[in-house]
Amino acid sequence: MKFTFGNLPTIGWRERTARLVDLAVRAEAAGFDRFGVSDWKFYQDCFVVMTATLQATSALEVESLVTEPYTRNPAITAAAFATMDDLSDGRAILGIGAGVESSTRVWTAPWGHERPHPVEAVREAVDVCRRMWRGEEVTLDGEVVRVAGAKLSFAGRPDTRILIAARSPRMMALAGEAADIVHLASFYVSVPSHRRNIGHIERGAERAGRRRGSYEIDISMPCSVSDDGRAAREAAKRPAAIGILWTAAADEYALRGWRRPDDFRVPDDLVRSLSGWNFRQQPALPAELAASISDEILEQFALAGTPEECAAKLRDVQRALPEVTGVRIYAVPPLPHGKPQYDGYVDMMDGLGRMIELVNAG
């Protein structure tokens, strides 16, 4: 199983850019295979952080987790990733998604703050990048993406990898059809739900004539690890609350036509209470809401506890979902009042390393 550390920079991050790079170096030493850099607009720029991280590490793969095809022209993105790929001897991964959430504060012609035709936009962006990396001159008048005579003026590598992040069935099918790495971007830690999602991926792969195992599948798991298991579980409640809102379609960016999974067991009154919390603007989950999330509910949406407890749960996931080849750890450190966020991540890295070692040892 490949491990990715990835949720920075994001809401609440106030540290210097160099500390993002330092955490990537620490993640590599702890045993992580990959480091994902968020493309939240107006935080430290994703591509700049990726480049610095690739230069500071020797084996760590670094991915955008994820960028999008609206505010960043795909032809320019193709050139940026060809450059990073060249600098790092193939360790850069283009992670892309629809950008429905992260780009809403950025006005983009001609759509304004809308992000229409997300599946078509990602499909077209992937096509432009792959063709440019093969050395082609690309002209495309697509549903969303439009480029004319786009051609790299230096040699790219045609097999630069692409990750597609997906939550909707259509995007999952596209990922199965076109991605090197399919990233299931749900925080719902449910084996039946993941099994359904894998079915969408496989249908897309079959449509493209791809065999099972020719692409990776990784899942997102909010994770807080500490020798103080209770502190870890408290820290994990914030991302778990986000996962509840996403899964219940109670978020302002809920996918059209989305319905709650049949095995969703969160009480309606908790969903209603959480829906009044704006997690994109408030770094902390209000205490009264956190108190409403029991350990039983938390376990459905996060990986939290001691390194040993978390490793055991990940081994259970491996046994139940052998198609899953990796996990993206959405790391959330236990953070005593007044302690800098960076210090919390540093403190947690040893525990994450122990968890990874235990999982890899079987």
C-alpha positions as CSV (number, residue, x, y, z in Angstrom):
1,M,0.0,0.0,0.0
2,K,1.3,3.4,-1.0
3,F,0.9,6.2,1.6
4,T,0.4,9.9,0.7
5,F,0.6,12.7,3.2
6,G,-1.7,15.4,1.9
7,N,-3.8,18.3,3.2
8,L,-1.6,21.4,3.2
9,P,-1.7,24.3,2.7
10,T,-5.3,24.6,3.6
11,I,-7.7,26.3,6.0
12,G,-6.0,27.6,9.1
13,W,-2.4,27.3,7.7
14,R,-0.4,30.3,8.7
15,E,3.2,29.1,8.7
16,R,6.0,30.0,6.3
17,T,6.2,28.2,3.0
18,A,9.6,26.6,4.0
19,R,7.7,24.7,6.7
20,L,5.6,23.0,4.1
21,V,8.8,21.8,2.4
22,D,10.2,20.7,5.8
23,L,7.1,18.6,6.4
24,A,7.6,16.9,3.1
25,V,11.2,16.1,4.0
26,R,9.9,14.7,7.3
27,A,7.2,12.7,5.6
28,E,9.8,11.1,3.3
29,A,11.9,10.1,6.3
30,A,8.8,8.7,8.1
31,G,8.1,6.3,5.2
32,F,5.5,8.1,3.1
33,D,5.6,7.4,-0.6
34,R,3.9,10.6,-1.8
35,F,3.2,14.1,-0.6
36,G,0.1,15.9,-1.9
37,V,0.0,19.7,-2.1
38,S,-3.4,21.4,-2.1
39,D,-4.4,24.0,-4.7
40,W,-6.5,26.2,-2.5
41,K,-6.4,29.6,-4.1
42,F,-4.7,32.5,-2.2
43,Y,-2.7,30.1,0.0
44,Q,0.9,29.3,-1.0
45,D,0.9,28.4,-4.7
46,C,0.6,24.7,-5.3
47,F,3.1,24.5,-8.2
48,V,5.7,26.5,-6.4
49,V,5.4,24.4,-3.3
50,M,5.6,21.2,-5.3
51,T,8.8,22.4,-7.1
52,A,10.5,23.3,-3.9
53,T,9.4,20.0,-2.3
54,L,10.7,17.9,-5.2
55,Q,14.1,19.7,-5.0
56,A,14.3,19.1,-1.3
57,T,13.6,15.4,-1.4
58,S,15.2,12.4,-3.2
59,A,12.6,9.7,-3.6
60,L,9.3,11.2,-2.5
61,E,6.7,11.6,-5.3
62,V,4.8,14.9,-5.2
63,E,1.4,15.5,-6.5
64,S,-1.1,18.3,-6.8
65,L,-4.0,17.2,-4.7
66,V,-5.7,18.6,-6.6
67,T,-5.5,21.3,-9.2
68,E,-8.3,22.1,-11.7
69,P,-8.9,23.0,-15.4
70,Y,-10.7,26.4,-14.9
71,T,-8.4,28.9,-13.3
72,R,-5.3,27.2,-14.6
73,N,-5.2,26.8,-18.4
74,P,-4.4,23.1,-19.1
75,A,-1.8,23.9,-21.7
76,I,0.2,26.0,-19.1
77,T,-0.4,23.2,-16.5
78,A,1.1,20.7,-19.0
79,A,4.2,22.8,-19.3
80,A,4.5,23.3,-15.6
81,F,4.3,19.5,-14.9
82,A,6.7,18.7,-17.7
83,T,9.2,21.1,-16.0
84,M,8.7,19.6,-12.5
85,D,8.9,16.1,-14.0
86,D,12.2,16.9,-15.7
87,L,13.6,18.5,-12.5
88,S,12.7,15.5,-10.4
89,D,13.4,12.6,-12.7
90,G,9.7,11.6,-12.9
91,R,8.5,12.2,-9.4
92,A,5.8,14.8,-10.2
93,I,2.2,13.7,-10.5
94,L,-0.6,15.8,-12.0
95,G,-3.5,15.5,-9.7
96,I,-6.6,17.1,-11.2
97,G,-10.3,17.4,-10.3
98,A,-13.2,19.5,-11.1
99,G,-12.3,22.4,-8.7
100,V,-15.9,23.0,-7.8
101,E,-15.0,23.9,-4.2
102,S,-11.5,25.4,-4.2
103,S,-12.0,27.8,-7.1
104,T,-15.3,29.5,-6.2
105,R,-13.6,32.7,-5.0
106,V,-11.8,33.1,-8.3
107,W,-13.7,34.7,-11.2
108,T,-12.9,33.0,-14.5
109,A,-14.1,34.0,-17.9
110,P,-16.5,33.2,-19.3
111,W,-18.1,31.3,-16.4
112,G,-17.7,33.8,-13.5
113,H,-17.8,31.8,-10.3
114,E,-19.5,28.8,-11.9
115,R,-17.7,25.6,-12.8
116,P,-19.8,24.0,-15.5
117,H,-19.4,20.5,-17.2
118,P,-16.8,19.2,-14.7
119,V,-16.4,15.8,-16.1
120,E,-15.9,17.2,-19.7
121,A,-13.5,19.8,-18.3
122,V,-11.3,17.2,-16.6
123,R,-11.4,14.8,-19.7
124,E,-10.3,17.7,-22.0
125,A,-7.6,18.9,-19.7
126,V,-6.1,15.4,-19.4
127,D,-6.2,15.0,-23.2
128,V,-4.4,18.3,-23.7
129,C,-1.7,17.4,-21.2
130,R,-1.1,13.9,-22.5
131,R,-0.9,15.1,-26.1
132,M,1.5,17.9,-25.3
133,W,3.7,15.6,-23.3
134,R,3.9,13.4,-26.4
135,G,5.3,16.3,-28.3
136,E,2.1,17.1,-30.2
137,E,0.9,20.6,-31.2
138,V,-2.6,20.7,-29.7
139,T,-5.6,22.7,-30.8
140,L,-8.9,22.0,-29.0
141,D,-12.2,23.8,-29.0
142,G,-13.8,21.8,-26.3
143,E,-16.8,22.1,-24.0
144,V,-14.6,23.9,-21.5
145,V,-11.0,23.7,-22.5
146,R,-9.8,25.8,-25.5
147,V,-6.2,25.9,-26.7
148,A,-4.7,26.7,-30.0
149,G,-1.3,25.6,-31.3
150,A,-0.1,24.6,-27.8
151,K,3.2,22.7,-28.1
152,L,6.0,22.3,-25.6
153,S,9.3,24.0,-26.6
154,F,11.3,21.4,-24.7
155,A,11.2,17.6,-24.3
156,G,8.5,16.4,-22.0
157,R,8.1,12.8,-20.8
158,P,5.0,11.1,-22.3
159,D,4.3,8.9,-19.4
160,T,4.1,11.6,-16.7
161,R,1.4,10.3,-14.4
162,I,-2.1,11.7,-13.9
163,L,-4.3,11.3,-10.8
164,I,-8.0,12.1,-11.2
165,A,-9.9,12.9,-7.9
166,A,-13.5,11.8,-8.0
167,R,-16.6,11.8,-5.8
168,S,-19.4,11.5,-8.4
169,P,-20.1,8.2,-10.3
170,R,-19.4,9.9,-13.7
171,M,-16.0,11.3,-12.5
172,M,-15.1,7.9,-11.0
173,A,-15.9,6.3,-14.4
174,L,-13.7,8.9,-16.2
175,A,-10.9,8.2,-13.7
176,G,-11.2,4.5,-14.4
177,E,-11.0,5.3,-18.1
178,A,-8.2,7.8,-18.1
179,A,-6.2,8.1,-14.9
180,D,-3.0,6.4,-13.8
181,I,-4.1,6.9,-10.2
182,V,-7.8,7.0,-9.3
183,H,-8.3,9.0,-6.1
184,L,-11.6,8.5,-4.3
185,A,-12.0,11.8,-2.6
186,S,-14.7,10.8,-0.1
187,F,-14.1,10.9,3.7
188,Y,-16.7,8.1,4.2
189,V,-14.8,5.1,5.5
190,S,-17.3,2.5,4.5
191,V,-16.4,-0.8,2.8
192,P,-19.8,-1.1,1.0
193,S,-19.5,2.5,-0.2
194,H,-16.0,2.0,-1.5
195,R,-17.1,-1.2,-3.2
196,R,-19.8,0.7,-5.1
197,N,-17.3,3.3,-6.0
198,I,-14.9,0.7,-7.3
199,G,-17.7,-0.6,-9.5
200,H,-18.0,2.9,-11.1
201,I,-14.2,2.9,-11.7
202,E,-14.2,-0.5,-13.3
203,R,-17.0,0.3,-15.6
204,G,-15.0,3.3,-16.9
205,A,-11.9,1.1,-17.2
206,E,-13.9,-1.6,-19.2
207,R,-15.2,1.1,-21.5
208,A,-11.6,2.1,-22.3
209,G,-10.4,-1.5,-22.6
210,R,-8.2,-1.3,-19.5
211,R,-7.6,-4.3,-17.3
212,R,-7.9,-4.3,-13.5
213,G,-4.5,-3.6,-12.0
214,S,-3.3,-1.3,-14.8
215,Y,-4.2,1.7,-12.7
216,E,-3.9,2.5,-9.0
217,I,-6.9,3.3,-6.7
218,D,-6.3,5.3,-3.5
219,I,-8.7,6.5,-0.9
220,S,-8.8,9.5,1.4
221,M,-8.8,8.9,5.2
222,P,-8.7,11.8,7.6
223,C,-6.2,10.7,10.2
224,S,-5.0,11.7,13.6
225,V,-2.4,9.6,15.4
226,S,-1.1,9.9,18.9
227,D,-0.1,7.8,21.8
228,D,-3.0,9.6,23.5
229,G,-5.7,8.0,21.5
230,R,-8.5,10.2,23.0
231,A,-6.6,13.3,21.9
232,A,-6.3,11.9,18.4
233,R,-10.0,11.1,18.2
234,E,-10.9,14.6,19.3
235,A,-8.6,16.1,16.6
236,A,-10.1,13.9,13.9
237,K,-13.7,15.2,14.6
238,R,-13.2,18.2,12.3
239,P,-12.5,16.3,9.1
240,A,-15.1,13.7,10.1
241,A,-17.7,16.5,10.3
242,I,-16.8,17.6,6.8
243,G,-17.1,14.0,5.7
244,I,-20.6,13.8,7.2
245,L,-21.7,16.9,5.4
246,W,-20.3,15.7,2.1
247,T,-21.9,12.2,2.4
248,A,-25.2,13.6,3.5
249,A,-25.3,16.1,0.6
250,A,-25.7,18.8,3.3
251,D,-22.8,20.9,2.0
252,E,-23.3,24.0,-0.2
253,Y,-21.3,22.3,-3.0
254,A,-23.2,19.0,-2.8
255,L,-23.1,17.1,-6.0
256,R,-26.3,17.3,-8.1
257,G,-28.4,14.2,-7.8
258,W,-26.3,12.9,-4.9
259,R,-28.2,10.7,-2.5
260,R,-27.1,9.4,0.9
261,P,-25.7,5.9,0.8
262,D,-28.0,3.2,2.1
263,D,-25.6,2.4,5.0
264,F,-25.3,6.1,6.1
265,R,-26.2,6.0,9.8
266,V,-25.6,9.6,11.1
267,P,-28.7,11.0,12.9
268,D,-30.5,13.7,11.0
269,D,-30.3,16.2,13.9
270,L,-26.5,16.0,13.9
271,V,-26.4,16.6,10.1
272,R,-28.7,19.6,10.6
273,S,-26.5,21.0,13.4
274,L,-23.3,20.5,11.4
275,S,-24.8,22.2,8.3
276,G,-24.7,25.5,10.1
277,W,-20.9,25.4,10.4
278,N,-18.9,26.9,7.6
279,F,-15.8,24.7,7.5
280,R,-14.2,26.7,4.7
281,Q,-14.0,29.8,6.9
282,Q,-13.8,28.4,10.4
283,P,-10.6,26.5,11.2
284,A,-12.0,24.9,14.4
285,L,-15.1,22.7,14.8
286,P,-17.2,24.3,17.6
287,A,-16.9,22.4,20.8
288,E,-20.7,21.7,21.1
289,L,-20.7,20.1,17.6
290,A,-17.5,18.1,18.4
291,A,-19.2,16.7,21.5
292,S,-22.1,15.4,19.4
293,I,-19.8,13.1,17.3
294,S,-19.5,9.8,19.1
295,D,-16.7,7.4,18.7
296,E,-19.0,5.1,16.7
297,I,-19.8,7.9,14.2
298,L,-16.2,9.1,14.1
299,E,-15.1,5.6,13.0
300,Q,-17.2,5.9,9.9
301,F,-15.4,9.0,8.7
302,A,-11.8,9.0,10.1
303,L,-8.8,7.0,11.1
304,A,-7.9,8.0,14.7
305,G,-6.2,6.6,17.7
306,T,-2.8,5.2,18.6
307,P,-0.4,4.1,15.8
308,E,-1.3,0.5,16.6
309,E,-5.1,1.1,16.5
310,C,-4.8,3.0,13.2
311,A,-2.6,0.3,11.6
312,A,-5.0,-2.4,12.6
313,K,-7.9,-0.5,10.9
314,L,-5.9,0.0,7.8
315,R,-5.1,-3.7,7.6
316,D,-8.8,-4.4,7.9
317,V,-9.3,-2.1,4.9
318,Q,-6.6,-3.9,2.9
319,R,-8.3,-7.3,3.5
320,A,-11.8,-6.0,2.7
321,L,-10.7,-3.9,-0.4
322,P,-7.7,-5.6,-2.1
323,E,-8.2,-3.4,-5.2
324,V,-7.2,-0.3,-3.1
325,T,-3.5,0.3,-3.6
326,G,-3.0,3.4,-1.5
327,V,-4.3,5.7,1.1
328,R,-4.1,9.5,1.3
329,I,-3.7,10.5,4.9
330,Y,-5.5,13.7,5.5
331,A,-3.4,14.4,8.5
332,V,-4.8,16.4,11.5
333,P,-2.6,16.6,14.6
334,P,-3.9,16.8,18.1
335,L,-3.1,20.4,18.9
336,P,-3.1,21.7,22.5
337,H,-4.3,25.2,22.9
338,G,-1.7,27.7,21.8
339,K,0.6,25.2,20.1
340,P,1.6,26.2,16.5
341,Q,0.1,24.0,13.8
342,Y,3.5,23.1,12.4
343,D,4.7,21.7,15.7
344,G,1.6,19.5,15.8
345,Y,2.5,18.0,12.5
346,V,6.1,17.5,13.5
347,D,5.0,15.8,16.7
348,M,2.6,13.5,14.8
349,M,5.1,12.4,12.2
350,D,6.8,9.8,14.3
351,G,3.4,8.1,15.1
352,L,2.5,8.2,11.4
353,G,5.8,6.5,10.6
354,R,5.1,3.8,13.2
355,M,1.7,3.2,11.7
356,I,3.1,2.9,8.2
357,E,5.8,0.5,9.4
358,L,3.2,-1.7,11.1
359,V,1.0,-1.8,8.0
360,N,3.8,-2.6,5.7
361,A,5.0,-5.4,8.1
362,G,1.6,-7.0,7.6
